Amino acid sequence: MYQIFIEPFRFPFMARALAELMILGALAGTVGVLILLRRLAFMTDALTHTVFPGVVIGYLLSGEGGIFWGALIAGAATAVLLTLLTRHRAVTEDAALAVLLTTFFAVGVVLVSRESGYTADLTAFLFGRILTVTPAQLTQTLAVTALVIAMMVILRRPLLARSFDPEGARASGYRIGLLDLATNTVVALVVVASVRAVGTVLVIALLIVPAAAARVVSDRLALIVPIAAVLGAFAGWAGLAVSYDASIHHGLRLASGGTVVLVLIAGHLVALAAAAVIRRRPRPVRRAA
Amino acid sequence: METTPEPQVPPPALDLDEVTVAYGPALALENIDGMVAPGEAVALIGPNGAGKSTLIKAILGLVPLAGGRISVLGRSPAAARRDVAYVPQADTLDPEFPISVGQVVLMGRYRRIGWLRRAKAADKEAARRALEQVGLADRARHRFGTLSGGQRQRVLLARAIAAEPRLLLLDEPFNGVDAVSEQALLDAIALLKQDGAAVVVSTHDLALAHLACEEVCLLNRRQYGFGPTQATLTPDRLRATYGGHALELRGDRVIVAHS
């Protein structure tokens, strides 16, 4: 166990990758609960796609360092667009989203295809490059995490009220439009922070799976949030360790992002099994007097 | 602007003055007029799509008026929001939502608690008492969605009571509610009225209008009557309000007002 789970992280690049993935895992797990409560999984998926052209343009303009800022601008633009689109329900929400996400994604693909290292670049954008995380990137991730957690703590009551009962929240004076913008912004920030490490395709798993698994084992928010955060962080750690071990010691090259997601899915399956067992457990038999 | 002298009597809880609401070019409500005093209840009666919900939203200040004026406790609806509580229909809420009954009721205190502070003992006490008032004190730790429809409606009323409102608005609170819950709702509403709160209830149920409300407002886009329940719920007025369509009454408790 030691050899698999501790030893690899003696290398500074592996330690940085571990820190990045565990922070992102915990952050995405937490925000995932909000996504779950608001039923925004599809919106989140759209967001991961619309961030893609931002990533590409940022990279084309100023290399690796441009990815974060390109993603940030695209993410912010999408958060605003989505808030406006879903506010007036003239178009059905999912159709509007589907159009938006494919359009943005296609723009990204066209832009990448003009580059010489087409396949390598595309792979990096889609699946991330966790092993090359720099200290500067780690700092950015920490800053985003602090910002997102602060927003969630400050807005926790309005967000809960709005998620549970939008009409009632509006009636008691909460500004639903602003709350929804804040929600979309929080989700966009997490997507942007995660996109370089795990890629646009796998972010969605990081956001949705831990929260969904936590919801299966508990129906109390006070437990769901920490369970999702811990599961997200743990999956980052275990996935990274397993993919490293397989690559180095067994000659089996496993992409780390994909391995993280598979660990998450395994966690979800365990949660489902655990919930099934709990439900089946016979009620305590009343003792005869 | 001249300063008006301080009024000697408290302002009415609700004052509707020629209220007109338009959705696009279509009028949803036209020239609604009426007044509700503190401690009184008024039933909004009319068919589906009559504008009952729209009127409630207008009183909450959530839809703009195309004409007329609404004053709540002598203030504009937006300015009075802190003293107004709204009870939505329980079946519009997601029963899978991971929230306990106690948490739902505590939401009624959110505006008082603020954003960052922890809930004070007084807030928790108010929530507990409100839940007691609707007869569900022993369910505080249960998940909201595990309760029956009628019990959920009572929890939402408890949330409103916890906010200590002076005007309470209920949207079809008796729809699909069992007899026990119906009585609990009526009792809690009566208690609120005793404490001086005014109540507006939208319903199709004439029997309940008789039981719970001193006044009725007959509504179908425009107003077909506003006044004391017995005198206003006449067969002629009802027929006019419902446009000759069959009334939706529960089979066993039909009370059509006799003239």
Interface residues (C-beta under 8 A of the other chain):
Chain A: L37 V153 I154 L155 R157 P158 L160 A161 S163 F164 D165 E167 G168 R170 A171 S172 G173 R215 S218 D219 R220 L221 I224
Chain B: L60 L62 A78 R81 R82 V84 A85 Y86 P88 T92 L93 D94 F97 P98 I99 S100 Q103 V104 M107 Y110 R111 I113 W115 L116 R143 L156 R159 A163 L169
